[in-house]
Amino acid sequence: MSPRSRLLLAVAAWCLTAVAVVLPLVWLINNRDWGIGLMLLMPFVVYGLLRLGRALEGWARATPPPSRH
């Protein structure tokens, strides 16, 4: 797998994860009376998404081990 395709795959995975996690939380915060309590959870969600982004970037930019031919 080429480094460019790994980077694109990592970005796509992060975007899909971010939408899948943030969208339901935003909907609950907006539409439920108790949803405002979920605002206390949002900093942890953002921190988790930042950590995931760093991990995916490390995976995408990792150099493959040299082949033994």
Gaussian input, Z-matrix of N, CA and C with variables (Angstrom, degrees):
# hf/3-21g

backbone

0 1
 N
 C     1     B1
 C     2     B2     1     A1
 N     3     B3     2     A2     1     D1
 C     4     B4     3     A3     2     D2
 C     5     B5     4     A4     3     D3
 N     6     B6     5     A5     4     D4
 C     7     B7     6     A6     5     D5
 C     8     B8     7     A7     6     D6
 N     9     B9     8     A8     7     D7
 C    10    B10     9     A9     8     D8
 C    11    B11    10    A10     9     D9
 N    12    B12    11    A11    10    D10
 C    13    B13    12    A12    11    D11
 C    14    B14    13    A13    12    D12
 N    15    B15    14    A14    13    D13
 C    16    B16    15    A15    14    D14
 C    17    B17    16    A16    15    D15
 N    18    B18    17    A17    16    D16
 C    19    B19    18    A18    17    D17
 C    20    B20    19    A19    18    D18
 N    21    B21    20    A20    19    D19
 C    22    B22    21    A21    20    D20
 C    23    B23    22    A22    21    D21
 N    24    B24    23    A23    22    D22
 C    25    B25    24    A24    23    D23
 C    26    B26    25    A25    24    D24
 N    27    B27    26    A26    25    D25
 C    28    B28    27    A27    26    D26
 C    29    B29    28    A28    27    D27
 N    30    B30    29    A29    28    D28
 C    31    B31    30    A30    29    D29
 C    32    B32    31    A31    30    D30
 N    33    B33    32    A32    31    D31
 C    34    B34    33    A33    32    D32
 C    35    B35    34    A34    33    D33
 N    36    B36    35    A35    34    D34
 C    37    B37    36    A36    35    D35
 C    38    B38    37    A37    36    D36
 N    39    B39    38    A38    37    D37
 C    40    B40    39    A39    38    D38
 C    41    B41    40    A40    39    D39
 N    42    B42    41    A41    40    D40
 C    43    B43    42    A42    41    D41
 C    44    B44    43    A43    42    D42
 N    45    B45    44    A44    43    D43
 C    46    B46    45    A45    44    D44
 C    47    B47    46    A46    45    D45
 N    48    B48    47    A47    46    D46
 C    49    B49    48    A48    47    D47
 C    50    B50    49    A49    48    D48
 N    51    B51    50    A50    49    D49
 C    52    B52    51    A51    50    D50
 C    53    B53    52    A52    51    D51
 N    54    B54    53    A53    52    D52
 C    55    B55    54    A54    53    D53
 C    56    B56    55    A55    54    D54
 N    57    B57    56    A56    55    D55
 C    58    B58    57    A57    56    D56
 C    59    B59    58    A58    57    D57
 N    60    B60    59    A59    58    D58
 C    61    B61    60    A60    59    D59
 C    62    B62    61    A61    60    D60
 N    63    B63    62    A62    61    D61
 C    64    B64    63    A63    62    D62
 C    65    B65    64    A64    63    D63
 N    66    B66    65    A65    64    D64
 C    67    B67    66    A66    65    D65
 C    68    B68    67    A67    66    D66
 N    69    B69    68    A68    67    D67
 C    70    B70    69    A69    68    D68
 C    71    B71    70    A70    69    D69
 N    72    B72    71    A71    70    D70
 C    73    B73    72    A72    71    D71
 C    74    B74    73    A73    72    D72
 N    75    B75    74    A74    73    D73
 C    76    B76    75    A75    74    D74
 C    77    B77    76    A76    75    D75
 N    78    B78    77    A77    76    D76
 C    79    B79    78    A78    77    D77
 C    80    B80    79    A79    78    D78
 N    81    B81    80    A80    79    D79
 C    82    B82    81    A81    80    D80
 C    83    B83    82    A82    81    D81
 N    84    B84    83    A83    82    D82
 C    85    B85    84    A84    83    D83
 C    86    B86    85    A85    84    D84
 N    87    B87    86    A86    85    D85
 C    88    B88    87    A87    86    D86
 C    89    B89    88    A88    87    D87
 N    90    B90    89    A89    88    D88
 C    91    B91    90    A90    89    D89
 C    92    B92    91    A91    90    D90
 N    93    B93    92    A92    91    D91
 C    94    B94    93    A93    92    D92
 C    95    B95    94    A94    93    D93
 N    96    B96    95    A95    94    D94
 C    97    B97    96    A96    95    D95
 C    98    B98    97    A97    96    D96
 N    99    B99    98    A98    97    D97
 C   100   B100    99    A99    98    D98
 C   101   B101   100   A100    99    D99
 N   102   B102   101   A101   100   D100
 C   103   B103   102   A102   101   D101
 C   104   B104   103   A103   102   D102
 N   105   B105   104   A104   103   D103
 C   106   B106   105   A105   104   D104
 C   107   B107   106   A106   105   D105
 N   108   B108   107   A107   106   D106
 C   109   B109   108   A108   107   D107
 C   110   B110   109   A109   108   D108
 N   111   B111   110   A110   109   D109
 C   112   B112   111   A111   110   D110
 C   113   B113   112   A112   111   D111
 N   114   B114   113   A113   112   D112
 C   115   B115   114   A114   113   D113
 C   116   B116   115   A115   114   D114
 N   117   B117   116   A116   115   D115
 C   118   B118   117   A117   116   D116
 C   119   B119   118   A118   117   D117
 N   120   B120   119   A119   118   D118
 C   121   B121   120   A120   119   D119
 C   122   B122   121   A121   120   D120
 N   123   B123   122   A122   121   D121
 C   124   B124   123   A123   122   D122
 C   125   B125   124   A124   123   D123
 N   126   B126   125   A125   124   D124
 C   127   B127   126   A126   125   D125
 C   128   B128   127   A127   126   D126
 N   129   B129   128   A128   127   D127
 C   130   B130   129   A129   128   D128
 C   131   B131   130   A130   129   D129
 N   132   B132   131   A131   130   D130
 C   133   B133   132   A132   131   D131
 C   134   B134   133   A133   132   D132
 N   135   B135   134   A134   133   D133
 C   136   B136   135   A135   134   D134
 C   137   B137   136   A136   135   D135
 N   138   B138   137   A137   136   D136
 C   139   B139   138   A138   137   D137
 C   140   B140   139   A139   138   D138
 N   141   B141   140   A140   139   D139
 C   142   B142   141   A141   140   D140
 C   143   B143   142   A142   141   D141
 N   144   B144   143   A143   142   D142
 C   145   B145   144   A144   143   D143
 C   146   B146   145   A145   144   D144
 N   147   B147   146   A146   145   D145
 C   148   B148   147   A147   146   D146
 C   149   B149   148   A148   147   D147
 N   150   B150   149   A149   148   D148
 C   151   B151   150   A150   149   D149
 C   152   B152   151   A151   150   D150
 N   153   B153   152   A152   151   D151
 C   154   B154   153   A153   152   D152
 C   155   B155   154   A154   153   D153
 N   156   B156   155   A155   154   D154
 C   157   B157   156   A156   155   D155
 C   158   B158   157   A157   156   D156
 N   159   B159   158   A158   157   D157
 C   160   B160   159   A159   158   D158
 C   161   B161   160   A160   159   D159
 N   162   B162   161   A161   160   D160
 C   163   B163   162   A162   161   D161
 C   164   B164   163   A163   162   D162
 N   165   B165   164   A164   163   D163
 C   166   B166   165   A165   164   D164
 C   167   B167   166   A166   165   D165
 N   168   B168   167   A167   166   D166
 C   169   B169   168   A168   167   D167
 C   170   B170   169   A169   168   D168
 N   171   B171   170   A170   169   D169
 C   172   B172   171   A171   170   D170
 C   173   B173   172   A172   171   D171
 N   174   B174   173   A173   172   D172
 C   175   B175   174   A174   173   D173
 C   176   B176   175   A175   174   D174
 N   177   B177   176   A176   175   D175
 C   178   B178   177   A177   176   D176
 C   179   B179   178   A178   177   D177
 N   180   B180   179   A179   178   D178
 C   181   B181   180   A180   179   D179
 C   182   B182   181   A181   180   D180
 N   183   B183   182   A182   181   D181
 C   184   B184   183   A183   182   D182
 C   185   B185   184   A184   183   D183
 N   186   B186   185   A185   184   D184
 C   187   B187   186   A186   185   D185
 C   188   B188   187   A187   186   D186
 N   189   B189   188   A188   187   D187
 C   190   B190   189   A189   188   D188
 C   191   B191   190   A190   189   D189
 N   192   B192   191   A191   190   D190
 C   193   B193   192   A192   191   D191
 C   194   B194   193   A193   192   D192
 N   195   B195   194   A194   193   D193
 C   196   B196   195   A195   194   D194
 C   197   B197   196   A196   195   D195
 N   198   B198   197   A197   196   D196
 C   199   B199   198   A198   197   D197
 C   200   B200   199   A199   198   D198
 N   201   B201   200   A200   199   D199
 C   202   B202   201   A201   200   D200
 C   203   B203   202   A202   201   D201
 N   204   B204   203   A203   202   D202
 C   205   B205   204   A204   203   D203
 C   206   B206   205   A205   204   D204

   B1=1.4494
   B2=1.5287
   B3=1.2981
   B4=1.4648
   B5=1.5336
   B6=1.3271
   B7=1.4659
   B8=1.5291
   B9=1.3221
   B10=1.4668
   B11=1.5319
   B12=1.3184
   B13=1.4629
   B14=1.5300
   B15=1.3491
   B16=1.4702
   B17=1.5181
   B18=1.3328
   B19=1.4588
   B20=1.5263
   B21=1.3102
   B22=1.4655
   B23=1.5299
   B24=1.3201
   B25=1.4590
   B26=1.5247
   B27=1.3264
   B28=1.4655
   B29=1.5275
   B30=1.3188
   B31=1.4663
   B32=1.5223
   B33=1.3224
   B34=1.4664
   B35=1.5247
   B36=1.3275
   B37=1.4655
   B38=1.5199
   B39=1.3360
   B40=1.4583
   B41=1.5228
   B42=1.3235
   B43=1.4672
   B44=1.5212
   B45=1.3201
   B46=1.4665
   B47=1.5261
   B48=1.3133
   B49=1.4574
   B50=1.5184
   B51=1.3225
   B52=1.4612
   B53=1.5264
   B54=1.3090
   B55=1.4660
   B56=1.5237
   B57=1.3243
   B58=1.4657
   B59=1.5282
   B60=1.3210
   B61=1.4673
   B62=1.5286
   B63=1.3282
   B64=1.4630
   B65=1.5251
   B66=1.2988
   B67=1.4649
   B68=1.5294
   B69=1.3354
   B70=1.4751
   B71=1.5316
   B72=1.3181
   B73=1.4627
   B74=1.5230
   B75=1.3066
   B76=1.4619
   B77=1.5266
   B78=1.3139
   B79=1.4577
   B80=1.5336
   B81=1.3274
   B82=1.4587
   B83=1.5273
   B84=1.3297
   B85=1.4637
   B86=1.5274
   B87=1.3035
   B88=1.4586
   B89=1.5276
   B90=1.3245
   B91=1.4622
   B92=1.5215
   B93=1.2812
   B94=1.4610
   B95=1.5177
   B96=1.3223
   B97=1.4624
   B98=1.5180
   B99=1.3201
   B100=1.4588
   B101=1.5220
   B102=1.3196
   B103=1.4554
   B104=1.5195
   B105=1.3316
   B106=1.4652
   B107=1.5309
   B108=1.3162
   B109=1.4653
   B110=1.5210
   B111=1.3308
   B112=1.4610
   B113=1.5264
   B114=1.3326
   B115=1.4664
   B116=1.5220
   B117=1.3211
   B118=1.4572
   B119=1.5268
   B120=1.3181
   B121=1.4556
   B122=1.5345
   B123=1.3221
   B124=1.4596
   B125=1.5392
   B126=1.3285
   B127=1.4777
   B128=1.5298
   B129=1.3231
   B130=1.4611
   B131=1.5288
   B132=1.3231
   B133=1.4713
   B134=1.5259
   B135=1.3268
   B136=1.4629
   B137=1.5276
   B138=1.3311
   B139=1.4609
   B140=1.5357
   B141=1.3193
   B142=1.4592
   B143=1.5164
   B144=1.3270
   B145=1.4603
   B146=1.5282
   B147=1.3267
   B148=1.4607
   B149=1.5200
   B150=1.3245
   B151=1.4681
   B152=1.5285
   B153=1.3365
   B154=1.4600
   B155=1.5246
   B156=1.3296
   B157=1.4666
   B158=1.5144
   B159=1.3312
   B160=1.4660
   B161=1.5196
   B162=1.3208
   B163=1.4686
   B164=1.5305
   B165=1.3164
   B166=1.4642
   B167=1.5276
   B168=1.3317
   B169=1.4574
   B170=1.5318
   B171=1.3240
   B172=1.4559
   B173=1.5159
   B174=1.3198
   B175=1.4628
   B176=1.5291
   B177=1.3283
   B178=1.4666
   B179=1.5211
   B180=1.3124
   B181=1.4620
   B182=1.5326
   B183=1.3123
   B184=1.4685
   B185=1.5208
   B186=1.3080
   B187=1.4582
   B188=1.5217
   B189=1.2973
   B190=1.4645
   B191=1.5300
   B192=1.3079
   B193=1.4700
   B194=1.5398
   B195=1.3183
   B196=1.4774
   B197=1.5269
   B198=1.3029
   B199=1.4676
   B200=1.5310
   B201=1.3076
   B202=1.4617
   B203=1.5290
   B204=1.2975
   B205=1.4759
   B206=1.4783
   A1=107.51
   A2=116.57
   A3=120.78
   A4=110.06
   A5=116.94
   A6=120.22
   A7=112.76
   A8=116.87
   A9=119.91
   A10=110.79
   A11=116.96
   A12=119.16
   A13=110.81
   A14=116.80
   A15=119.15
   A16=111.05
   A17=116.86
   A18=120.96
   A19=110.70
   A20=117.17
   A21=120.65
   A22=110.87
   A23=117.20
   A24=120.85
   A25=110.97
   A26=116.89
   A27=120.84
   A28=110.93
   A29=117.32
   A30=120.73
   A31=110.49
   A32=116.69
   A33=120.34
   A34=111.09
   A35=117.54
   A36=120.86
   A37=110.66
   A38=117.39
   A39=120.21
   A40=111.11
   A41=117.33
   A42=120.60
   A43=111.65
   A44=116.73
   A45=119.73
   A46=111.24
   A47=117.48
   A48=121.21
   A49=110.72
   A50=117.45
   A51=120.98
   A52=111.07
   A53=116.97
   A54=120.14
   A55=110.40
   A56=117.19
   A57=121.09
   A58=112.10
   A59=117.59
   A60=120.41
   A61=111.31
   A62=116.95
   A63=120.69
   A64=111.94
   A65=118.51
   A66=120.66
   A67=113.30
   A68=119.92
   A69=118.28
   A70=112.42
   A71=117.17
   A72=118.96
   A73=111.33
   A74=117.56
   A75=121.05
   A76=110.23
   A77=116.96
   A78=120.06
   A79=111.03
   A80=116.83
   A81=120.19
   A82=112.15
   A83=116.87
   A84=120.31
   A85=110.41
   A86=116.45
   A87=120.88
   A88=113.05
   A89=118.52
   A90=120.68
   A91=115.69
   A92=120.29
   A93=122.09
   A94=109.67
   A95=116.14
   A96=119.85
   A97=110.91
   A98=117.12
   A99=121.03
   A100=111.80
   A101=117.25
   A102=121.72
   A103=113.76
   A104=116.46
   A105=118.82
   A106=110.35
   A107=116.81
   A108=120.16
   A109=112.41
   A110=116.66
   A111=120.43
   A112=112.32
   A113=116.06
   A114=118.89
   A115=110.84
   A116=116.87
   A117=120.08
   A118=111.83
   A119=116.48
   A120=121.85
   A121=112.49
   A122=117.06
   A123=120.79
   A124=114.97
   A125=120.48
   A126=117.18
   A127=112.88
   A128=117.15
   A129=120.36
   A130=111.01
   A131=116.64
   A132=120.52
   A133=109.97
   A134=116.79
   A135=120.61
   A136=110.04
   A137=117.15
   A138=120.41
   A139=110.39
   A140=117.20
   A141=120.67
   A142=112.26
   A143=116.96
   A144=120.06
   A145=111.19
   A146=117.40
   A147=119.88
   A148=111.11
   A149=116.73
   A150=120.58
   A151=111.02
   A152=115.96
   A153=120.13
   A154=110.69
   A155=116.83
   A156=120.38
   A157=112.04
   A158=117.32
   A159=120.30
   A160=111.30
   A161=116.46
   A162=119.65
   A163=110.80
   A164=116.44
   A165=119.36
   A166=111.64
   A167=116.68
   A168=118.99
   A169=110.47
   A170=116.43
   A171=119.50
   A172=111.79
   A173=116.71
   A174=120.52
   A175=110.79
   A176=116.75
   A177=120.32
   A178=111.75
   A179=117.37
   A180=120.74
   A181=113.05
   A182=117.72
   A183=120.86
   A184=109.39
   A185=114.82
   A186=119.02
   A187=108.20
   A188=116.96
   A189=119.44
   A190=110.49
   A191=118.11
   A192=119.57
   A193=109.61
   A194=115.95
   A195=117.86
   A196=110.87
   A197=114.33
   A198=118.57
   A199=109.88
   A200=115.37
   A201=121.08
   A202=109.34
   A203=114.99
   A204=119.25
   A205=110.12
   D1=131.94
   D2=-177.23
   D3=-74.70
   D4=154.89
   D5=179.80
   D6=-60.10
   D7=-35.28
   D8=179.89
   D9=-66.72
   D10=-42.37
   D11=-179.54
   D12=-69.19
   D13=-34.10
   D14=175.53
   D15=-64.51
   D16=-39.76
   D17=179.03
   D18=-65.92
   D19=-43.42
   D20=178.35
   D21=-64.42
   D22=-39.11
   D23=177.87
   D24=-65.69
   D25=-39.34
   D26=178.49
   D27=-65.40
   D28=-42.76
   D29=178.89
   D30=-64.54
   D31=-43.23
   D32=179.22
   D33=-63.96
   D34=-41.31
   D35=179.12
   D36=-64.18
   D37=-41.57
   D38=179.26
   D39=-65.66
   D40=-43.06
   D41=179.81
   D42=-62.82
   D43=-44.08
   D44=178.72
   D45=-64.02
   D46=-41.18
   D47=178.29
   D48=-65.17
   D49=-43.63
   D50=-179.66
   D51=-61.71
   D52=-44.22
   D53=179.34
   D54=-66.42
   D55=-41.84
   D56=-178.25
   D57=-66.23
   D58=-28.45
   D59=-178.73
   D60=-91.64
   D61=-45.79
   D62=-172.60
   D63=-76.61
   D64=-39.77
   D65=-175.82
   D66=-58.60
   D67=-48.04
   D68=177.38
   D69=-64.32
   D70=-37.20
   D71=178.83
   D72=-64.77
   D73=-42.80
   D74=178.46
   D75=-63.75
   D76=-40.94
   D77=178.98
   D78=-63.34
   D79=-43.86
   D80=178.65
   D81=-64.99
   D82=-40.72
   D83=178.32
   D84=-62.17
   D85=-38.43
   D86=-176.68
   D87=-77.96
   D88=-33.56
   D89=-168.76
   D90=-109.33
   D91=-5.34
   D92=-179.13
   D93=-117.61
   D94=145.08
   D95=178.20
   D96=-64.01
   D97=-37.49
   D98=-179.15
   D99=-84.78
   D100=-0.71
   D101=-176.98
   D102=-64.10
   D103=-26.55
   D104=-179.78
   D105=-62.87
   D106=-26.49
   D107=176.18
   D108=-64.76
   D109=-24.04
   D110=178.23
   D111=-71.32
   D112=-14.44
   D113=176.18
   D114=-61.06
   D115=-27.46
   D116=177.02
   D117=-69.08
   D118=-21.88
   D119=-179.88
   D120=-84.69
   D121=-23.45
   D122=-172.48
   D123=-60.85
   D124=-39.71
   D125=177.29
   D126=-59.89
   D127=-35.75
   D128=178.48
   D129=-70.09
   D130=-35.87
   D131=177.05
   D132=-65.20
   D133=-45.01
   D134=179.56
   D135=-63.54
   D136=-42.59
   D137=178.41
   D138=-61.75
   D139=-42.03
   D140=177.62
   D141=-62.81
   D142=-39.49
   D143=178.07
   D144=-67.72
   D145=-36.17
   D146=175.77
   D147=-64.71
   D148=-43.33
   D149=178.27
   D150=-63.16
   D151=-42.22
   D152=177.75
   D153=-61.46
   D154=-42.00
   D155=178.69
   D156=-61.82
   D157=-40.97
   D158=178.27
   D159=-66.66
   D160=-40.09
   D161=178.95
   D162=-65.71
   D163=-42.38
   D164=178.94
   D165=-67.11
   D166=-35.80
   D167=176.99
   D168=-65.30
   D169=-41.58
   D170=176.75
   D171=-61.44
   D172=-40.01
   D173=177.60
   D174=-65.90
   D175=-41.53
   D176=-176.09
   D177=-71.07
   D178=-32.83
   D179=-176.15
   D180=-95.49
   D181=0.03
   D182=179.80
   D183=-65.68
   D184=137.65
   D185=177.75
   D186=-87.80
   D187=135.86
   D188=179.33
   D189=-67.43
   D190=150.80
   D191=177.75
   D192=-65.45
   D193=151.37
   D194=-179.91
   D195=-64.84
   D196=141.47
   D197=-179.77
   D198=-78.31
   D199=148.00
   D200=-179.90
   D201=-104.50
   D202=92.97
   D203=178.38
   D204=-115.54

